[in-house]
Amino acid sequence: MLLYSPRWLFIYPGAVLMLIGFYLMLWLLPGLWQIGSIVLDVHTTIYSLAMIFLGFQAVLFGILSKVYAVTSGLIPKPAFWNQLFLWFNLETGLVVGTISFISGIVGSCLVVGIWGRQGF
């Protein structure tokens, strides 16, 4: 039953969760906020980052469940389906994933190098 409505079950709530986490993180970016006796600081930023991650995972799960439902024949194919998979196929995913992985490794090495020059 979950495969028949991935938009309402996964994609929309995940997108809302991502947006709430993103705007909360932007709001906390200048520094801590104090509302009465409650202080919103680093821990709230970590929770907002977790909201972004969980929302992204929910959206991704919704998209993948839609793909699975269509390819297994449970729901009809949308009109744009063939055009979509001309661009998004296995080879494109591998290239994008490899570039993302390598840029992440290079960026991490650069950041650790800068951090090391400053004495950790």
N, C-alpha and C positions, 0 to 999 in steps of 0.2 A: 504494500500500500504506500510505502514511503517513496517509491519510485515514480508514482503518478503525479505528485505535486512537489517537485524539488524547489520550485521558485518560492512558494509560500512557506515551506518548512525549513529550508536551509539558506537560500540565496538572499531573500529580503531581510530576515533577522540577522544574518551574518553581515550584510552591508550596513545595517543600522548599528550593530555592535562595533564595526570598524569605524564608522563615522563618529560615534560617541567617544570611543577611545582616542581617535585622532584629534578631535576638538578639545578633549580634556587634556591631552598632552600639549597641544598648542597653548592652552590657557595656563598651564603650569610651567611653560618654557621660561618665562622671565624670572621665576624664582618661586619661593613658597608663598602660599596664600593662607591667611588665617580668617576663618569664619567663626566668630564667637570664640569658643574654647577649642575648636577643632583646627588643627594645622594640617594643611595639604602640602606635602613636600615630595621627597624622593620616592617614598613607598607608594604614594598615589600615582606617580609617574610610571612606576613598575606595573601597577595594576592596569593603567591605561594602555601600556604596551601589551600586556597580556590580553586585553580586550581586542586590540588590533589583530594579534595573532590568532585568537580564537575565531574572530569574525572572518578573517581570511580563510581559515581552515573550513569554516562552515560554507562559505561561498564556493570554495574549490570542491568540497564534497557535493554540493548541490549541482555544480556543473558536471562533475564526473558521473553522478547518478543519472543525470539527464542523458548524457552520452551513452551510458550503459543501457538505459531503458529504450532508447531509440535503436541502438545496434542489436539488442536482443529481440526487438519487435514488439515490445510491450505497449509502446505509444507510437503514433504515426510520426513520420519524418517531417520536420518543419521545412518550409520552402527554401530557406537560405542554407540548408544543411550541406548541400554539395559544394556551394561556393565557400563555405566556412572551412571545410576540410581540404580545399585546394591549397589554402595558406597554412593551416594548422595540421601538420602531419607528424609522423615520427621523426623524420629527418630534421624538420624545423625545430622540434622540441629538443632533440639532441644537440643541435648547434647552439641554441639559446641557452640550454642548461650548461654546456661546456664553457661558453663565454662567461656566463654568470659565475660558475665555479672558479674559473681562473681569475676573474676580476676580484672576486671575494678573497682569494688567497693572496693576490698581489696587494690589495688594499689592507689586509690584515698585517702583512709583512711591513708595509710602509708605516702603519700606525705603531707597530711594536718598535720599529727602528726610531721613529720620532720620540717615542716614550723612553727608549733606551738612551738616546742622546741627552735627554733631560734628567737622567739619573733614576729612572723608574719611580 
